[in-house]
Amino acid sequence: MQIGRAQAQAARQTGSAGARAAPLMARSGAPVGRRRSVACGAASAPAPVESIKGIRPDTEKAIAAAVDNCLTATHLPLPGRRQGKVRDTYDLGDRVVIVTTDRQSAFDRLLASIPFKGQVLNQTAAWWFGQTRGIVPNALLSTPDPNVSVMKKCAVFPVEFVVRGFMTGSTDTSLWTHYNNGARSYCGNDFPDGMRKNQRLDKNVITPTTKAEDHDEPITPSEIISRGLMSAADWEAASRAALALFEFGQQEAAKRGLLLVDTKYEFGKDADGNIMLIDEIHTPDSSRYWLADSYGARHAAGQEPENIDKEFLRLWFRERCDPYKDEVLPEAPRELVVELSRRYVHLYERITGCDFVPPPEGEPVAARIERALAGLGLGLGLGLK
């Protein structure tokens, strides 16, 4: 029983749970964001990236200073270490400790390391988990550190619930890629002729995927049930929860001038058989967000929407290589890395209404996490260095 994609992938990637002790590669930590009274309102050619506005000078300075000091890996003296694409997971039996790093993946590849990305993802997910407990229970127990979540361990359904509100995407599993290649039925959903990229769908749909080797494979609900991946009752309950979560997310995003375009959820069952939301929710890694006020005009003009997620990084690589086939990929330039960090911070502040608090300089990340985990009563004698 493991929780989320990080553990499932890591079993293939890292093998033994007993990873050798090594320094955390990293930066210092930070307290959680402080409340604000009001929420917050580039790459090289051929496609310049407009810089997001509204980042405070102290955060700008911290991002620039952290480019070469990202949190790329952890080796805590905890049992059951598994390394996923973004998260390092430690299995404590009935709980898991999940450290969200600054690793940036897309196209099933590691593309770069983004300053403060892990903190943004962890704190954004924690905010959404708190907002959605009335829709479906979730596995989050605590966030003792800006990059760390402790979760109840669940038996994970081997299915990702991808919920979409728009005809878009740039990956091989995206709705637009399949539609543009002639498909009019995808994952059990039918679509009419004549749709354009980035067009809003008539209704939100689920396009589930299951893991095949190290990449996602589209699958229909009937196939999920016939293959025994989920029971019909569990599928119905989880899919209802996914659509309800997405509708709530869209409503909250709209209040902040954003369009929640699509996202993915993962679910599992706890020891009592309750279906739980796990992993993450509505983060800029798991979701696409567009700026609502410019969407209509840009779509009418055939332009890509303004986004504040990792899609512009995907597009940058798509314009320069085939990220699925090329063995060696171009290195993401510094200005692109900085801009993605700025966008992640902006989204966190815009969604939560909290100031992002950059990590204070000086404290080693290992010491920070030791201090945070010491209060959990794990009885493991961490002794981090």
C-alpha positions in Angstrom: 0.0 0.0 0.0 1.5 3.2 -1.1 0.4 6.7 -1.7 0.4 8.6 -4.9 2.4 8.6 -8.1 5.7 9.3 -6.2 5.7 6.0 -4.5 4.4 4.0 -7.5 7.0 5.4 -9.9 9.8 5.1 -7.3 9.4 1.4 -6.9 10.6 1.1 -10.6 13.2 3.9 -10.4 15.0 3.5 -7.1 14.7 -0.2 -6.1 15.8 -0.6 -2.5 14.1 1.5 0.1 17.2 1.8 2.1 18.9 4.6 0.2 22.3 5.7 1.4 22.5 8.7 3.7 23.6 11.8 1.8 23.2 15.5 2.1 19.9 17.1 1.1 20.7 19.1 -2.0 19.4 22.3 -1.2 18.2 25.4 0.1 17.0 26.8 3.4 13.4 26.6 4.5 10.5 28.9 5.3 7.5 29.3 7.5 4.1 28.9 5.9 2.7 32.0 4.2 1.2 34.8 6.2 -2.3 36.0 5.4 -2.8 39.2 3.3 -6.0 41.3 3.4 -6.4 41.1 -0.4 -5.3 38.4 -2.8 -2.7 39.2 -5.5 -4.1 40.2 -8.3 11.4 35.2 -20.5 12.3 32.7 -22.8 14.4 33.2 -25.9 13.1 33.1 -29.5 11.1 31.8 -31.3 8.4 32.3 -28.7 9.2 35.0 -26.1 7.5 34.5 -22.7 5.8 37.6 -21.2 6.9 38.0 -17.6 4.1 37.7 -15.0 3.4 40.8 -13.0 3.0 41.4 -9.3 5.9 39.6 -7.7 7.3 41.5 -4.7 11.0 42.7 -4.9 12.1 40.5 -2.0 10.7 37.4 -3.7 12.3 38.4 -7.0 15.6 38.6 -5.3 15.1 35.3 -3.5 14.2 33.5 -6.7 17.2 34.8 -8.6 19.5 33.8 -5.7 18.0 30.3 -5.5 18.4 29.2 -9.2 21.6 27.3 -8.4 20.5 26.1 -5.0 17.3 24.2 -5.6 16.0 21.2 -3.5 16.7 18.4 -6.0 16.8 15.3 -3.7 16.5 14.2 -0.1 18.1 11.3 1.7 16.5 11.4 5.2 17.3 8.6 7.6 13.7 7.4 7.4 12.5 4.0 6.2 11.0 3.1 2.8 12.5 5.9 0.7 11.0 6.1 -2.8 11.9 8.8 -5.4 9.2 9.9 -7.9 9.4 12.5 -10.6 8.9 15.3 -8.1 8.4 13.9 -4.6 10.5 11.8 -2.3 8.4 9.5 -0.2 9.2 7.8 3.1 7.0 4.9 4.3 6.4 4.9 8.0 3.9 2.1 8.1 0.5 3.7 8.6 1.7 7.1 7.4 4.0 8.5 4.7 6.3 11.5 4.8 6.3 13.2 1.4 9.0 15.8 0.6 8.1 17.9 -2.5 11.3 18.9 -4.3 12.0 21.5 -6.9 12.4 18.9 -9.7 10.4 19.8 -12.8 9.1 17.1 -15.0 7.0 16.9 -18.2 6.8 14.5 -21.1 7.8 11.8 -18.6 11.2 13.5 -18.4 13.1 15.6 -15.8 13.5 19.0 -17.5 14.9 21.4 -14.9 14.9 22.4 -11.2 12.7 25.4 -10.4 13.4 27.6 -7.3 10.7 27.2 -4.6 8.6 25.0 -6.7 8.4 22.3 -4.0 7.2 24.8 -1.4 4.6 26.3 -3.7 3.2 22.8 -4.6 3.1 21.6 -1.1 1.5 24.7 0.4 -0.9 25.2 -2.5 -2.1 21.6 -2.2 -2.5 21.9 1.6 -4.7 25.0 1.0 -6.9 23.1 -1.4 -7.1 20.0 0.8 -8.4 22.2 3.6 -11.0 23.8 1.3 -12.4 20.5 -0.1 -12.7 18.2 2.9 -16.5 18.7 2.7 -16.5 17.3 -0.9 -14.4 14.2 -0.3 -12.1 13.2 2.6 -8.3 13.5 2.0 -5.2 11.8 3.3 -3.4 14.9 4.5 -2.6 14.7 8.3 -0.2 17.7 8.6 2.4 19.9 6.9 5.2 20.2 9.4 7.5 21.9 6.9 6.9 24.1 3.8 8.1 21.2 1.6 6.8 18.3 3.7 3.4 16.7 4.1 2.5 13.7 6.3 -0.3 11.7 4.9 -2.3 8.7 5.9 -1.2 5.7 3.8 -3.8 4.4 1.4 -4.2 1.6 -1.1 -4.0 3.6 -4.3 -6.3 3.0 -7.2 -4.0 2.5 -10.3 -5.9 5.1 -12.2 -5.5 8.9 -12.6 -8.6 10.9 -12.9 -7.9 13.6 -15.5 -10.7 16.1 -15.6 -10.9 18.5 -18.5 -13.0 21.6 -19.2 -11.3 22.6 -22.5 -10.1 21.1 -25.7 -6.4 21.6 -25.2 -3.0 20.1 -24.3 0.5 19.5 -25.8 1.4 16.0 -24.5 0.8 12.7 -26.3 -2.0 11.9 -23.9 -3.7 15.3 -24.2 -7.3 15.7 -25.5 -6.2 18.1 -28.2 -3.4 15.8 -29.5 -5.9 13.0 -30.0 -8.6 15.1 -31.4 -6.2 16.9 -33.8 -5.1 13.4 -35.0 -8.7 12.5 -36.0 -10.1 10.9 -32.9 -13.6 11.9 -32.0 -14.0 9.4 -29.1 -11.5 9.5 -26.2 -11.6 7.7 -22.9 -15.3 7.0 -23.3 -16.2 10.6 -24.3 -17.5 11.7 -27.7 -16.6 15.0 -29.3 -18.2 16.7 -32.4 -16.3 17.7 -35.5 -15.1 21.3 -35.9 -13.7 22.0 -32.5 -10.7 24.3 -32.1 -7.7 24.1 -29.8 -8.4 25.7 -26.4 -12.1 25.7 -27.0 -14.3 25.3 -23.9 -16.1 21.9 -23.7 -19.9 21.7 -23.4 -19.4 20.0 -20.1 -16.5 18.8 -17.9 -15.3 15.3 -18.7 -13.0 12.7 -17.2 -10.3 11.2 -19.4 -8.7 8.6 -17.1 -5.3 7.2 -17.5 -3.5 4.2 -16.1 0.2 3.6 -15.7 2.0 1.6 -18.3 5.7 1.2 -17.7 6.8 4.8 -17.1 4.1 6.7 -19.0 0.4 7.3 -18.9 -2.0 5.3 -21.0 -5.6 6.5 -21.8 -8.3 4.1 -20.7 -12.1 4.0 -20.7 -14.3 3.5 -17.6 -15.5 0.2 -18.9 -11.9 -1.0 -19.4 -11.0 0.1 -15.8 -13.8 -2.1 -14.5 -13.3 -5.0 -16.8 -9.6 -5.2 -16.0 -10.3 -5.1 -12.3 -8.5 -1.9 -11.7 -11.5 -0.6 -9.8 -14.9 -1.9 -8.9 -17.9 -0.3 -10.6 -19.0 1.2 -7.2 -15.5 2.6 -6.5 -15.3 4.1 -10.0 -18.7 5.8 -9.7 -17.9 7.2 -6.2 -14.4 8.5 -7.2 -15.5 9.9 -10.5 -18.4 11.8 -8.8 -15.9 13.2 -6.4 -13.5 14.2 -9.1 -16.1 16.1 -11.0 -17.3 17.8 -7.8 -13.8 18.8 -6.9 -13.2 20.2 -10.4 -16.4 22.2 -10.4 -15.5 23.7 -7.0 -12.0 24.5 -8.2 -13.4 26.2 -11.3 -15.7 28.3 -9.2 -12.8 29.4 -6.8 -10.5 30.1 -9.7 -13.1 32.3 -11.4 -13.3 34.4 -8.3 -9.6 35.1 -8.8 -9.8 35.9 -12.5 -8.5 32.4 -13.5 -9.8 29.5 -15.6 -9.1 26.1 -14.1 -8.6 24.3 -17.5 -7.9 20.7 -16.5 -6.3 18.8 -13.7 -5.6 15.3 -12.4 -6.7 13.6 -9.1 -5.6 10.4 -7.5 -7.7 8.4 -5.0 -7.1 5.5 -2.7 -8.7 3.7 0.2 -7.7 4.0 3.8 -7.5 1.0 6.2 -11.2 1.4 6.9 -12.2 1.2 3.3 -12.9 4.9 2.9 -12.2 6.5 -0.5 -9.7 9.3 0.0 -8.2 12.1 -2.2 -4.4 11.7 -2.1 -1.2 13.1 -3.6 -2.0 16.7 -4.6 -4.9 19.0 -5.7 -5.1 21.9 -8.1 -1.4 22.7 -8.1 0.4 24.3 -11.0 2.0 20.9 -11.7 -1.2 18.9 -11.8 -3.4 21.6 -13.4 -3.6 24.2 -16.1 -4.6 27.7 -15.3 -5.4 30.5 -17.8 -6.0 34.2 -17.2 -9.8 34.6 -17.7 -9.9 38.3 -18.9 -7.7 37.7 -22.0 -8.9 34.2 -22.9 -11.8 35.2 -25.2 -9.9 37.7 -27.3 -6.8 35.5 -27.6 -8.9 32.4 -28.5 -10.8 34.3 -31.2 -7.4 35.5 -32.6 -6.0 32.0 -32.6 -3.5 32.8 -30.0 -2.4 30.6 -27.0 -4.1 31.6 -23.7 -2.0 33.4 -21.1 -1.2 30.7 -18.6 0.5 30.6 -15.2 1.3 26.9 -15.0 4.1 24.8 -16.5 2.4 24.7 -20.0 4.7 27.4 -21.3 7.7 25.3 -20.4 6.2 22.3 -22.3 5.7 24.6 -25.3 9.3 25.8 -25.1 10.6 22.3 -25.3 8.1 21.3 -28.0 9.3 24.2 -30.2 13.0 23.0 -30.0 12.9 19.2 -29.8 10.9 16.1 -29.6 10.8 15.5 -25.8 9.5 12.0 -26.2 12.1 10.8 -28.7 15.2 12.9 -28.5 17.8 11.4 -26.1 19.4 14.7 -25.3 17.2 17.7 -24.6 18.2 21.4 -24.7 18.9 23.0 -21.3 16.2 25.3 -20.1 17.7 28.8 -20.0 18.0 30.6 -16.7 15.4 33.2 -17.6 12.9 30.4 -18.4 13.6 28.8 -15.0 13.2 32.1 -13.2 9.9 32.9 -15.0 8.4 29.6 -14.1 9.3 30.1 -10.5 7.7 33.6 -10.6 4.5 32.1 -12.1 4.3 29.4 -9.5 4.7 31.9 -6.7 2.1 34.2 -8.4 -0.4 31.4 -8.6 0.1 30.4 -5.0 -0.6 34.0 -3.9 -3.5 34.5 -6.2 -5.2 31.3 -5.2 -4.7 31.3 -1.5 -4.6 35.0 -0.7 -1.3 34.4 1.3 2.0 36.1 0.8 4.6 33.6 -0.3 7.4 33.7 2.3 10.8 33.0 0.7 13.1 30.7 2.7 15.4 32.6 5.1 19.1 32.3 4.2 21.4 30.4 6.5 19.6 27.4 7.9 20.5 24.2 6.1 17.4 22.4 4.8 18.4 19.2 6.6 18.4 21.0 9.9 15.1 22.6 9.1 13.4 19.3 8.2 14.9 17.6 11.3 13.4 20.3 13.4 10.0 20.0 11.7 9.9 16.2 11.9 11.1 16.0 15.5 7.7 17.2 16.7 5.8 14.4 15.0 6.6 11.8 17.6 8.0 9.3 15.1 10.5 7.9 17.6 13.1 7.4 14.9 16.0 9.3 16.3 16.5 11.2 13.1 20.0 12.7 13.8 20.1 14.6 10.6 23.4 16.3 9.7 
